[in-house]
Amino acid sequence: MSEHRAMQNTTPVVPRDPRLNAQIDAIVAARHSDPFALLGPHPIDNNWTVRFFLPWAAEASISLKPSAVEGDTLAPAKVTDAIKLRPEGFFEAAWPSNQSAPPFPGSYKIQGRTHFGDTFEIFDPYSFPVVLSEFDLYLMGEGRHCDTYEKLGAHVITLEGVRGVHFAVWAPSAKRVSVVGDFNGWDGRVHPMRARGSSGIWEIFLPELKEDSIYKYEIVGPSGNILPLKADPYAFRSELRPNTGSVVARLDHHKWHDSDWLSRRAQKNWFESPISIYEVHLGSWRRVPEDHDRWLTYRELGDQLIPYVKELSYTHIELLPIMEHPYDGSWGYQTLGYYAATSRFGTPAEFMEFVDRCHQAGIGVILDWTPAHFPRDAHGLAQFDGTHLYEHSDPRQGAHPDWGTLVYNYGRNEVQNYLISNALFWLDTYHIDGLRVDAVASMLYLDYSRKPGEWVPNQFGGRENLHAIDFLKRMNEVAHGKFPGILTIAEESTSWPAVSPSIASTSTTNLPFPFFTPSPKISCFPSPTTKWSTAKTHFSTKCPATCGSNSPISDCSTPISAPTQAKNLSLWARNSPSVMNGAKPAASTGISFSTIPIAASSGSSAISTAFTPPNPPSIKSSLIGTVSNGSTPTTPTTVFFPSSAAAKTLKTSSSPSSTPRLSSAKATVSAFRNPVSIAKS
């Protein structure tokens, strides 16, 4: 009897319905665009049949979990054999009882035996309903869904009483999208996703899949070709390079202890407060040479970097991009995993712990953010669904001539939504205090670094990227509206007007950044051959006035550091053409500086200039240039640096692992306001 049952179960039976045969063939060939129309439970002849495709199954059946009745002994499960309709592993089983309602998703499991004799029992993914609502899809299409990171990507959820992972991805031109990973043998035929109509969203729930599972998307493009496996654009975690898989991750493991910091931050007026920023690349600030010169972990950085910065009295740490990136040499500026804290230094929870510890120490955390461009790696965003989805199709618009990267198509609602949601994601999920937007100039100008004929004018014939301007305005409006007290800083290297006017400004070209930094940045690294005598000083900031003063620089002073020896460095260094020529800053508060030239070493890129400050010395966190007409200052170009910061940067130790690397840390005291807005205050 058992031999007859096994023969019946494993011998393929061809259905008589040619339409059903065609659909089965499409599933087996991984070409079916609507797998939920065939797989899972479906009504047939006043009953239900369950279809599933498991290439590794030699035989299979469905097991019905009986309903629990209080006080009664649980009845044994009902088992119905499935008929194999294709030798590749396509099965069909009749529901063992007559019922009008569809089988409940968690009411049955598929069980069986593999070709190697191993047994298995799984829930049927194609019995579960959709997760994303029609309203979600509508807002995403409009580009107004601010929390897409809570909907797209991989999320561990409980659906219909079953724990598992919900996957969702935007690929509007794809003919088929499948989730692949170790859990299905990286076979794109096993878990094809459900297309959600014209939204371009595909989704599926995989029951009982665990956190830390590695996955990618297999996508069939519009021409029918299978694309290189794609990482998840919304993945919360990625494999360590050179591996490129996305990793299922929960972001609720860390318990935050920074409520007091966040409350104070929301009430903070940064225009009236001194800001001193220590900019650092985590991968090269310090290493552990005795352990294969490895990076420090997020926790080790918390132990070493936070007290180091705290001792120097900086208010903020600015991290070079910690979003996941494939190439170490890019220092994170060629980002691919926009929603994943890089796995180079630890887990998402460990990075949250680092930020939390910074806040408890009274230090804000700013991230460099790169919404201007992305690399061309095959597993990334480039031609994600077989078309130019995130980038422009015309290389005069979509290819960056300097960096070999691709430029975002800001005119597409979903692309703007992807980037704005990403900004909010870091501010919300990781409690980040500010974003420094990199390469803003390359976003603003259509002819940036392009020769005549190599760029496409806007609709008015101009060179301004109107869609990028709209994106930056919206990002600032939404970010500051949802998270009062945060900072957004534009790295803007040109003379674009009104980079930082009022956020409520209605001008079509104003970019409501509260702060901006000119480029190139100014660092405080003196020549290693420079020799200077010891000096004991006390530093204070001079911050921009916001009200009650006619001078662009006010006298609100705050201590910066304790008396510190200043060896092997200049007391003051700045990069200002006017001062190099001996000119006095126009926005002076009555303090003059005498210049002392420093000989450049072989490692220096330019000759430095040092200044002996008067008594008492002051550090100016912002200066503006000459006033040409009495009301309109020029772009700020001057930053002063405390000798204590540079001294700490150059401090040596007997242990190589304890010495910060000069190439990675910039002690930047830069909180620039728009000159026009300063003059008006």
Phi, psi and omega in degrees: 000315180293324179295320179297320180296319180294319179297318181294327185282327188260344180278121183296141176240127182269123178295154180278337182286114182295328179293319177296320178300318181295321180290321177297317178301321179293322178294313182297325180272002180060043180236009182276126184275347181224073186297332180291344176286344182239318184276159181087192181280136179217144181286135176213124174050057177062019176216194182232145173236147181243125180243143178206156181236114180228097185299335183271356186271128173276324176210157184205163176205170174247140183242119181270124177280119181292151178289137180280131177243127184299128178091348181257154174286137182294124181289155178293153181292144175274132182241130177237126179293145175260144179266132178277116181266346176216140180296339179291345177120026177267126185236158174218136179226137177278140178295133189286355179219151179282129176203149182274327182278149178294151178301138179292140186307319182268011186273351180213159175230157174262127179230159181173201184226137180278175178293342179264004178090001179279144178267156178213159175209121185221155169285158180268111180300334186271010173260354185266148184279178176289157178252317182284133180278164176297329179292321174303312182296322180296313181295323178296318178296327178281347184076025185239017177266101187286344185241044182296337179293344175272353184243315181266163184095205181246123183229129175282116183222172171247119182237124181053039176081005183241132178278139181185198183236130176261128179248140175210139183211149179263117179207073191294334183264000182287145173272335177202140175229132179231148169271130179231153179179187178300331184291344176227023178069022182055036181258111183293350180280341191279317185232062172293146188265168181268127176278133182258058173065217186286354181292336184081005181270138174241141181213158175197149175249124178254105183293144175066009173287143189257161169299152181080002175292139179265136185209164169212178176250131171261122188237132171263120184285177184296337179270001177093002180270145177277123183280163170303145181304136185252136170288158182283121179300336181253015182298136179277349180204150179227160174292157176287133179302148013277358176291151188232012181287152172273154184234130176295125183218140170265147181246025181244020181280328184274136175260116186282149178228031185243028183298323179296318178300312182297323179295316178293322181298321182296335180263000188282137171252098185291340178292339181250012184234142177290143178231126173232126192242129174257111183265133189211143171260114188298331184285346182225006176297313175214148174233175176242087186296329181287352177238060178059031177055039183286165175289160167283147176279169177303320180291319177294324176296323175297323180289329189250315185287319184298309178295329177298312180290322179298319181296329179276358177066031172284150179269335184219151166253130174251119183264127168303155194312124176257006173292153187296136181214146186280335189245118181301321185295345179279350183056024177094353185282352171248082188276140171240318180266082188293338183252009184243121169293131188305139180280000179301328188244000179144198185267166174304319180297325180288327174290322174302318179299320178299312179298317180300316179294324175301313182296319179294337176270003179081025182242128175278159181236122178247138177251136165288136186229138189238073177273011184274330187195168177211154184286168186268008185310138188299331182274000185261215188279341184300126182043057190298317180250022183092358176231173175282088189272305181270338183249168175286150176281329179279119181299340176291343177247327191258355181242132179271121186290334183275319190255353181069019182256181180250147184259135180296145174270089184290348179281355180262127185304315184293329178290315175301318180298319179300316184282318179296318176299325179294318176300314180294327180302312182291323179291326184273299189288323184254006177057032180293145187265349180184160178234128171260112185278118185277148170057043180298324180302321180292340178277327189283330189246127177291335181259018182301120178058029180237147178274165176305136181088354181255011179216162184248122180295161176284184186296342179258007180085005182267177182259002180281136178274093187295325179291321178294320177299315179299319179298313182295321177297312181296318180301314180294317181298314183290316183297313181287334177290322182273333185227077179298141179096352178279166179247139166236130188234129179261128169271097188239117189258008181242195183255032179303129183284149172057048175296325183229063171278192175299141178298333181278002182301141181259001180297144182283345182248353178289140178246108190283057172276126176298329182224158169213156177240131176289159179238142004285159179289160178251126179250166185250035181265105176285168178299138180295345180266357182292137179239129178221155181278169181289143176217141175251121186221164174230130188247148174217158181267152168244112186255157182299141176285147176244339178197159173073019180212139176271350180269139176298337179244125180258178186253034177277106187252141178223136180301141179254315180205161178283164177308130186219143175289142180240094180250149174057036179200165175278149177294320180220141177221139176209162183241078184230117180303325183294321180283325177302329180269005177087009181280154179267135179302135183293328183267039184287150174257022179097005180259129179250158182228136175261139186265143176229113181291145177244132178291135180279142177271178180294339180269359182271145178271340180203160178287132181271168174226131179251156183228137174266112185285156175289181180248117004275151179285157177222149173251130182258118181283343177210137171225153175243166184275200184291148179265112186282325184234015179086353181220342185241097178289161176276179180299134179294135181230001190243133175223135176257150183232141179285140178296331180297323180294314180293325179297317179295324180297323183269356184301133181255165180211161178290338179262117181302330184289345183265003184261119176299146180271130186294334183285351189248338187245130177242118177278094188253119175255088189215106175225077188277133169261162176299129183303321182296316181293329177294315183297330183278345186279000000 
